[in-house]
Amino acid sequence: MKITVLGAAGGEVTGSAYLVETDRARVLIDCGLFQGGKNASVLNRPPLGADASHLDAVLLTHAHLDHTGRLPLLAQTGFTGPIFATQATMEMTGLILRDSAKIQAQDAERENRKAVLTGKKLVVPLYTVQETETILQQLKPVPYCDPVSVAPGIQARYVEAGHMLGSASIQLLIEEGGVQKKVVFSGDLGPMGAPILRDFDPVAQADVVFLESTYGDRDHQPYAETVGEFIEVLKRVVADKGKILVPTFAVGRAQLLTALLASIFRQKLISPFPIFLDSPMAIEASRIYARHQELFDEEMIEYLKAGPLAQDLTTMKLTPTADESKQINFCPGPCFIMAGAGMCNAGRILHHLRHNLENPAAHVIIVGYQANGTIGRMLVEGAKRVTIFGDVYTVRAQVHTLGGFSAHAGQTDLLHWFEVIAPSKPRVILTHGENGPREALAKLISERHGLVPILPKLGDIVEL
């Protein structure tokens, strides 16, 4: 048995993909898009090349683009096998991949208009809408907790990861040569105690564990403190009649912020003011959330029993169309604008930043991970100027980074998840983190559990 690391390695956070090969089967865990950085376009090619057509199955930990975004490339190779995921992940994957295909088509069209004028080579989208629809037909639902046969000699057990709606860690039970091995992929783990979703469910046994390390070197600000800071920013903006721009991940962060604003208004901590959910994708994701309240934690269920969110959000406007989005520019402050993409690497948030970044009364609130090379990362690191659609803008708006809203587990929670599996003495492979966080987490695991984690590079092979 061998496992090839095809993404999220060597200090790279995105592009998650692992190929598991036994004497009887070949299974791919995740098939994510590389995002941000100069090499993303080079790395975003079909995993395994044409050889992907010989896969038995693909298993998804969750629906975020850096875990699902290369799936349509498998259609290009002729792969026709099943893609296993929880029901909520299936629905979210359809939403996210359709949006990705649409954005790529739009980006290619914009680039090609310039190419025609300059004589440059025309751009081809990474994949088409049709290839996306083809691959989505291959999604198959799996339950939480119960082992499911996914390929000859391989069963998979999905358990709650607490990262986003439908997210899971996957434990593979692999029979080879009369011996059973357990291989665990943490997927992305969510922070304990975060609102809306249930906490992660640690796995107890593994021979090998692939553990994410996105925030392996630090903890986030406690959620309660983050909420307090958030409220203070809101009060200041309301008093100044300013605008708040929030680069928002359509799945997870948009729903968290919506619920938080509803709670703030219900408790009368601040009087309601205009809120815009300026993301067709986030609007649809919120509808998917509403269909899966069985995945909510007890606190959220009790909150909804006392009254629906809508009764607290009478000033909230959904703006699915481009024309409605443009009208937000004419709305005076105070107002709160949630728009994608979450890393400011595409989408409507770029238009709002272009109109507001040079306004000292505007505030930008960063509420999630920002990959290297993205405008979001530049703002977090204090850039004085950024380039949007080829034009340079001076950053005069106030930028706030609220890490306590992250959907990723911090160092303490990662170690809490790991301490449950540690007594089985697994081989530990740390992926999905920049080198600093990976090394910090590896050091603590070594000190506390006497295990020496492996920090793989892209393409490395782990043999059992």
Residue pairs with C-beta under 8 A, 6 or more apart in sequence:
1 20
1 21
1 22
1 23
1 174
1 176
1 181
1 463
1 464
2 21
2 461
2 462
2 463
2 464
3 18
3 19
3 20
3 21
3 183
3 208
3 210
3 461
3 462
3 463
3 464
4 18
4 19
4 21
4 459
4 460
4 461
4 462
5 17
5 18
5 429
5 431
5 456
5 457
5 458
5 459
5 460
5 461
5 462
6 15
6 17
6 18
6 19
6 28
6 47
6 48
6 458
6 459
7 14
7 15
7 16
7 17
7 18
7 30
7 32
7 34
7 43
7 47
7 458
8 14
8 15
8 16
8 17
8 32
8 66
8 212
8 431
8 432
9 431
9 456
9 457
9 458
9 459
9 460
10 456
10 457
10 458
11 433
11 434
11 435
11 438
12 34
12 37
12 434
12 458
13 66
13 214
13 369
13 371
13 432
13 433
13 434
14 32
14 33
14 34
14 35
14 36
14 40
14 66
14 371
15 32
15 33
15 34
15 35
15 43
15 44
15 66
15 70
16 30
16 32
16 61
16 66
16 67
16 431
16 432
17 28
17 29
17 30
17 31
17 32
17 47
17 70
18 28
18 29
18 30
18 185
18 210
19 26
19 27
19 28
19 29
19 47
19 48
20 26
20 27
20 28
20 29
20 154
20 172
20 174
20 183
22 153
22 154
22 174
22 176
23 176
23 177
24 151
24 152
24 153
24 176
25 56
25 57
25 151
25 152
25 153
25 154
26 54
26 55
26 56
26 151
27 55
27 56
27 57
27 58
27 59
27 150
27 151
27 154
27 172
28 47
28 48
28 52
28 55
28 57
28 58
28 59
29 58
29 59
29 61
29 170
29 185
30 58
30 59
30 60
30 61
30 67
30 68
30 185
30 187
31 47
31 58
31 60
31 67
31 68
31 69
31 70
31 71
31 73
31 74
32 64
32 65
32 66
32 67
32 68
32 69
32 70
33 40
33 44
33 65
33 66
33 68
33 69
33 70
33 100
34 40
34 43
34 44
34 66
35 65
35 66
35 69
35 343
35 345
35 371
35 374
36 343
36 345
36 371
36 372
36 373
36 374
36 377
37 371
37 372
37 373
38 373
40 373
43 458
44 69
44 70
44 73
44 126
45 73
46 52
46 70
46 73
46 74
46 76
46 77
47 70
47 73
47 74
48 55
48 77
49 77
50 77
50 78
51 77
52 73
52 74
52 77
52 79
53 77
53 78
53 79
53 80
55 74
55 79
55 81
56 81
56 150
56 151
56 152
56 154
57 81
57 82
57 83
57 84
57 150
57 151
58 71
58 74
58 79
58 81
58 82
58 83
58 84
59 83
59 84
59 85
59 150
59 156
59 170
60 67
60 68
60 83
60 84
60 85
60 89
60 93
61 67
61 161
61 167
61 168
61 169
61 170
61 185
61 186
61 187
61 188
62 68
62 89
62 92
62 161
62 163
62 164
62 166
62 167
62 168
62 187
62 188
63 85
63 89
63 92
63 93
63 95
63 96
63 164
63 166
63 167
63 251
64 96
64 164
64 188
64 251
65 96
65 97
65 100
67 187
67 188
68 93
68 96
68 97
69 96
69 97
69 100
71 83
71 93
71 97
71 135
72 97
72 101
72 126
72 127
72 128
72 131
72 132
72 134
72 135
73 126
73 127
73 131
74 135
75 127
75 131
75 132
75 134
75 135
76 127
76 131
79 135
79 138
80 138
81 138
82 138
82 139
82 140
82 150
83 135
83 138
83 139
83 140
84 139
84 140
84 141
84 142
84 148
84 150
84 156
85 93
85 139
85 140
85 141
85 142
85 166
86 141
86 142
86 143
86 144
86 158
86 166
86 167
86 168
87 141
87 166
87 292
88 165
88 166
88 288
88 292
88 295
89 165
89 166
89 167
89 168
90 139
90 141
90 166
91 166
91 288
91 291
92 164
92 165
92 166
92 251
92 285
92 288
93 136
93 139
94 136
94 139
95 250
95 251
95 281
95 284
95 285
95 288
96 250
96 251
96 281
97 132
97 135
97 136
98 129
98 132
98 133
98 136
99 250
99 280
99 281
100 132
101 125
101 127
101 128
101 129
101 131
101 132
102 129
103 346
103 347
104 125
104 126
104 127
105 125
105 128
105 129
107 123
107 125
107 346
108 123
108 124
108 125
111 123
112 122
112 123
114 120
115 121
115 122
115 123
116 122
142 148
142 156
142 158
143 158
144 158
144 159
144 160
144 168
145 157
145 158
145 159
146 157
147 155
147 156
147 157
147 173
148 155
148 156
148 157
148 158
149 155
150 156
153 174
153 175
153 176
154 172
154 173
154 174
154 175
155 172
155 173
156 170
156 171
156 172
156 173
157 170
157 171
157 173
158 168
158 169
158 170
159 168
159 169
159 170
159 171
159 200
159 201
159 203
160 167
160 168
160 169
160 198
160 199
160 200
160 201
161 167
161 168
161 169
161 186
161 187
161 188
161 189
161 190
161 200
161 201
162 189
162 190
162 191
162 192
162 194
162 197
162 198
162 199
162 200
162 201
162 409
163 187
163 188
163 189
163 190
163 197
163 200
163 252
163 407
163 408
164 188
164 190
164 197
164 251
164 252
164 407
165 197
165 251
165 252
165 288
165 289
165 292
165 295
166 292
166 295
167 187
167 188
167 190
168 187
169 184
169 185
169 186
169 187
169 189
169 200
169 201
169 203
170 184
170 185
170 187
171 182
171 183
171 184
171 203
171 205
171 206
172 182
172 183
172 184
172 185
173 180
173 181
173 182
174 180
174 181
174 182
174 183
181 207
181 208
181 464
182 205
182 206
182 207
182 208
182 424
183 206
183 207
183 208
183 209
183 210
183 464
184 203
184 206
184 208
184 209
184 210
184 421
184 426
185 209
185 210
186 209
186 210
186 211
186 212
186 417
187 212
188 212
188 214
188 407
188 408
188 432
189 200
189 212
189 408
189 409
189 413
189 414
189 417
190 197
190 199
190 200
190 407
190 408
190 409
191 220
191 223
191 406
191 407
191 408
191 409
191 410
191 413
192 199
192 200
192 409
192 413
192 416
193 199
193 223
194 223
194 256
194 407
195 223
195 256
195 259
195 260
195 297
195 299
195 300
196 255
196 256
196 259
196 289
196 296
196 297
196 300
197 295
197 296
197 297
197 300
198 295
198 296
198 297
199 297
200 409
200 413
200 417
202 416
202 417
202 420
202 421
203 209
203 420
203 421
204 420
204 421
204 424
205 421
205 424
206 421
206 424
206 426
207 424
207 426
207 427
207 464
208 426
208 427
208 429
208 462
208 464
209 418
209 421
209 426
209 427
209 428
209 429
210 429
210 431
211 414
211 417
211 418
211 428
211 429
211 430
211 431
211 441
211 453
212 408
212 409
212 414
212 430
212 431
212 432
212 433
213 414
213 430
213 431
213 432
213 433
213 437
213 438
213 441
213 442
214 369
214 408
214 432
214 433
214 437
215 406
215 408
215 409
215 410
215 411
215 414
215 433
215 437
216 411
216 414
216 430
216 433
216 437
216 438
216 440
216 441
216 442
217 411
217 436
217 437
217 439
217 440
217 441
218 410
218 411
218 437
218 440
219 410
219 411
219 412
219 413
220 226
220 403
220 404
220 406
220 410
221 229
221 402
221 403
221 404
222 404
223 404
223 405
225 404
226 402
226 403
226 404
226 405
227 260
227 404
229 400
229 402
229 404
230 260
230 365
230 402
230 405
231 264
231 269
231 270
233 244
233 363
233 365
233 400
234 244
234 264
234 270
234 336
235 270
236 242
236 363
237 243
237 244
237 333
237 334
237 363
238 270
238 271
238 273
238 334
240 333
240 334
240 361
241 332
241 333
241 334
241 361
242 333
242 334
242 359
242 361
242 362
242 363
243 333
243 334
243 335
243 336
243 337
243 356
243 359
243 361
243 362
243 363
244 334
244 335
244 336
244 337
244 362
244 363
244 364
244 365
245 337
245 339
245 349
245 352
245 353
245 356
245 362
245 363
245 364
245 365
245 397
246 257
246 336
246 337
246 338
246 339
246 364
246 365
246 367
247 339
247 340
247 341
247 342
247 343
247 344
247 349
247 364
247 366
247 367
247 368
247 376
248 254
248 257
248 279
248 282
248 338
248 339
248 340
248 342
248 349
248 367
249 340
249 341
249 342
249 368
249 407
250 279
250 281
250 282
250 285
250 340
250 341
250 342
251 281
251 282
251 285
252 407
253 342
253 367
253 368
253 405
253 407
254 277
254 279
254 282
254 285
254 286
254 338
255 282
255 285
255 286
255 289
256 405
256 407
257 338
257 367
257 405
258 277
258 286
258 309
258 313
258 316
258 338
259 300
259 303
259 309
261 275
261 312
261 313
261 316
261 336
262 309
262 312
262 313
263 303
263 312
264 270
265 271
265 272
265 312
265 313
266 307
266 312
272 313
272 314
272 315
273 315
273 334
273 335
273 336
274 315
274 317
274 331
274 334
274 335
274 336
275 313
275 315
275 316
275 317
275 335
275 336
275 338
276 316
276 317
276 319
276 328
276 331
276 335
276 336
276 337
276 338
276 339
277 283
277 286
277 316
277 317
277 318
277 319
277 338
278 319
278 324
278 325
278 328
278 337
278 338
278 339
278 348
278 352
279 338
279 339
279 340
279 347
279 348
280 320
281 340
282 338
282 340
283 318
283 320
293 300
293 301
293 304
296 304
319 325
319 327
319 328
325 339
325 348
325 351
326 351
328 335
328 337
328 352
329 352
329 355
333 361
337 352
339 347
339 348
339 349
339 352
340 346
340 347
340 348
340 349
341 347
341 349
342 367
342 368
342 376
343 368
343 369
343 370
343 371
343 374
343 375
343 376
343 377
344 350
344 353
344 370
344 374
344 375
344 376
344 379
345 371
345 374
345 375
345 376
350 375
350 388
350 389
353 364
353 375
353 386
353 388
353 393
354 388
354 389
354 391
354 393
356 362
356 397
357 364
357 386
357 393
357 394
357 395
357 396
357 397
358 393
358 394
358 395
358 396
358 397
359 396
359 397
360 396
360 397
360 398
362 396
362 397
362 398
363 397
363 398
363 399
363 400
364 379
364 397
364 398
364 399
364 400
365 400
365 402
366 376
366 379
366 380
366 399
366 400
366 401
366 402
367 402
367 405
367 406
368 405
368 406
368 407
369 406
369 408
370 376
370 377
370 379
370 380
371 377
372 434
375 386
375 388
378 386
379 386
379 395
379 399
380 399
380 401
382 399
383 395
384 394
384 395
385 392
385 393
385 394
385 395
386 392
386 393
386 395
387 393
409 417
411 440
411 441
411 444
414 441
415 441
415 444
415 445
415 448
418 428
418 445
418 449
419 448
419 449
422 445
422 448
422 449
422 451
425 451
426 451
427 451
427 454
427 462
428 442
428 445
428 451
428 452
428 453
428 454
429 453
429 454
429 455
429 456
429 462
430 438
430 441
430 442
430 453
430 454
430 455
431 438
431 456
433 441
435 455
438 455
439 455
441 453
442 452
442 453
442 455
445 451
445 453
446 452
446 453
454 462
456 462
